[in-house]
Amino acid sequence: MKILAIDTTSGACSVALLDGDAVSEQFVQAERDHTRRLLPMVDSILAEGECKLSEIDALAVSRGPGSFTGLRIAVSCVQGLAFAADKPVVPVSSLAALASGARRVSPGWGSSPVVAALDARMQEVYWGVYGGGDPANSLVEESVSAPEQLVTALQSGQVMAAGAAWYAAGPGWHYPGLAPLSPTETVQEFHVHAQDIGRLALELWQRGEMVSAEALEPAYLRNEVTWKKRQRIRQ
C-alpha cells in the first residue's frame, strides 16, 4: 500500500510517502511559502522513494480545521494530483493527526485521551478529543470555541471521566484561558505532520472512507458555525 500525504494546515508544510512499513517525510516551517514549496517537495519525496505518482494507491490530505489559506492550498494541490493520476483521496482531520503525532513521540501516553488544540485566531481554538481505540475520529464533535468554553466542556465530566489521565497537544494550548485545566502532560510546540496524516489515512482507507478528487472539501469549522448562526437568525 502506497500513500502520498500532504499537509499545509498552518505555518508548517510537509509531504510524506508511506510504502508498506517504510515512511519518508519532508517537513519545513514555511509561513506564507506553501505554494512555492509544496510541488517540489512532492517531486522530491517521490524521487526519494523511487516511486511514480501513477504507482501510489491513494493521496491523503489534512481536511482541516486550520488556516483557511493553508487548507485551500493543500486541497487544491491534492485535487490536481488526484485528477492527473486518477487516484482516490483520503481526507484526514488535522486535529486527529496532531493528536496521533503527539502520541507517536510520547509513547508513554498509551491510549489515554489526547485533547488536540490549534490556534484558530480571534481568541479561539479548534479542538477535539482522541482516544487510542479510534485515533482518526474525535470522541466529541470537533469544535471551534473560546478557551473558556473548552475549559467548561472538559470540566463538565461529559467528555472524559473526572480524575482520569489525559494529555494536551498543539499550539492552541498557549492561551492563558486554558490555565484552569490540568492535563497530565502538555506538548505545545508540536505541529501536524504529513506522516501522521498518512498513517491515519491507511486506517480510513481500510474502512472504505475515501472520496473522489471532485468531492474533496476542506472542513473549516468556523465557516460552518457562522452559517449555522445565520440560519438560526433567519428562522
Secondary structure by P-SEA (a helix, b strand, c coil): cbbbbbbccccccbbbbbcccccccccccccccccccaaaaaaaaaaaaccccccccbbbbccccccaaaaaaaaaaaaaaaaaabbbbbbbbaaaaaaaaaaaaccccccccccccccccccbbbccccccccccccccccccccaaaaaaaaacccccccccbbbbbccccccccccccccccccccbbbbaaaaaaaaaaaaaaccccccccccccaaaaaaaaaaaaaaac
